[in-house]
């Protein structure tokens, strides 16, 4: 049923008329037997041991061979030219083709470093499918959305449905709540357990439309068959990729992952991702990729990511067992203590906790702006219900500056300035916060965190951090 309705949708998008409801038929039925179908599973052709050029040549040769067998009466101009052969069939028979391609992005998985091969593949798909009269419909599926090239996509003729924007295909991107409930009743499984492990993806057909609960079909089916509700992600091809992506060491990504694993949500900009597996310009690119791989859920209303369910959380836990991650989790768990130390104007404790948060964590960006601020934002995690955070307001003069705006009247506003000790010391600290915080005067705490990368470590009790706190 899902396949039938999906094809119906795409044919409508192609401009076909819908059958009258009173006829008792579906639009799909009008087109049965009207087109020849070319179905390709790209992993059959693209394997890392042979080149992209060789794979493309083999693919085209096999399709043309099948065309010659199916249409022996057609006078083919060049049986080694796929595009010309399809034109020949259409010219003589007026037959259009439906092209179905599965795992379309296999080239980007098998040839991750071969940028020229990837370009040739995209150009081939464009030249084969775009604006061709012999094409009735082209339908591609895969893990990744269409790759972006520069400002535009090479395959701009497609309507794209993805985990960030599934639109009308929402009910077909996974099992729905009703389908899972039906399966549980059918085979006698506990729906509460199934929800606990596999529910969590929330998608909608349009902005502000009601969210649909989606479940991963593979995991649900295995749980139904075996009776064991467990983590089945470690049996999938993409499981091993998770650790490689979340170990990417920049922009405070690890700290963000730790927050997500504690049940938090984080804002993400999905617009810059190039939809490939090796080129990342920011942590947002990686978080966007993890949405498409299914490791993160995406709330299109708030533009936030989150870990959707217990099964995926289990996969994250398996990928974060190294000592570097242990240090980060310990810092996260200390975040409430850090926040309370700020409220108490206890600069010594704040410095000690920040020292522990960063000690041997391997964050190479520290003490850059992104690296030094992520440690302080761990405190924001503890206060996510109490504060709104504004990074770098206009008055900022330090390495990074953060304003914590209280959401409750009883707690103080915070102005946190992070400074690299190599910079000039700002002495008039009371005058160094933005005008926007002036209305909080009398209930405002000013915090300056200094980091001295050149501090001598000859003394046992040395620290790179120091902290000055005062009320304003």
GIPE-V162596 format. One line per field, one symbol per residue. ss: DSSP state (H for helix, E for strand, C for the rest). phi: phi as a letter, one per 40 degrees, with the letter a starting at -180 (. if undefined). psi: psi as a letter, one per 20 degrees, with the letter a starting at -180 (. if undefined). A space follows every 50 residues. Layout:
ss: ???
phi: ???
psi: ???
This chain:
ss: CHHHHHHHHHHHHCCCCCCCHHHCCCHHHHHCCCCEEEEEEHHHCCCCCC CHHHHHHHHHHHHHHHHHHHCCCCCCCCCCCHHHHHHHHHHHHCCCEEEE EECCCHHHHHCCCCHHHHHHHHHHHHHHHCCCCCEEEEEECCCCCCCEEC CEECCCCCCCCCCCCCHHHHHHCCEEHHHHHHHHHHHCCCHHHHHHHHCC EEECCCCCCCCEEEECHHHHHHHHHHCCCCCCHHHCCCCCHHHHHHCCCC CCHHHHHHHHHCCCCEECCCCCCCCCCCCCCCHHHHHHHHHHHCCCEEEC CCCEEECCCHHHHHHHHHCCCCHHHHHHHHHHHCHHHHHHHHHCCCHHHH HHHHHHHHCCCCCCCCCCHHHHHHHHHHHHHHCCCCEEEEECCCCCCCCE EEEEEECCCCCCEEEEEEEECCCCCCCCHHHCCCHHHHHHCCCEEEEEEE ECCCCCCCCCCCCCEEEEEEEC
phi: .ccccccdcccccchccccddccgbcddccbcgcbcbbbbbccccbbccb ccdcccccdcccccdcccccbccccccacbbcccccccccccbfccbbbb bbfdcddcccbcbcccccccccccccccbcfbccbcabbbbiccccccbg cbccbccccbbbccacfccdcbcaccdcccdcccccbgbccccccdcbci cbbbcadgcccbcbbcdcccccccccgbcacbccccccdccdcccccdba ggccccccccccgcbbcabcccccfbbbbbbacdccccdccccgcbcbcc ccgbbaccacccdccccccbcccdcdccccccccccccccccdcfccccd cccccccbdfcgccccccdcccccccccccdcbccbbbbbcfcdcdbcca bbbbcccbccbccbbbbbbcccccccccccbbbcccccccdgbbbbbbbb bbccccbcccbcbcbaabbacb
psi: gghghghgghhghijqqqqphiijrqhghhjpjhqqpoppohihhoqhiq rgghghggghghghghghhhmhipnpgojjogghhhhgghhhikpqqppo pqlhjhhihhmhinhhhgghgghggghhhpkphiphppoqqrgqrpqqoc irqiliiqpppriimicijgijirprghgggggghgjlqohgggghhiqh porqhrpjqpqppqqoggggghhgghiooaojhiirhighhghhgiipmq jkgghgggghijjrqqqqoihipjlaihopirhhgghgghghijiqrpoi gilqqqphrhghhhgghhjlirhghggghghghjhhhgghhghjknhghg gghhghhiokikoiiplrggghhhghihhhghkhihqppopmrhjpiagq pppoopiqhiqqqpopppppiirqpohmhhjjqqhiihijpilppppppq poijppkhqhjqqhqrpppqq.
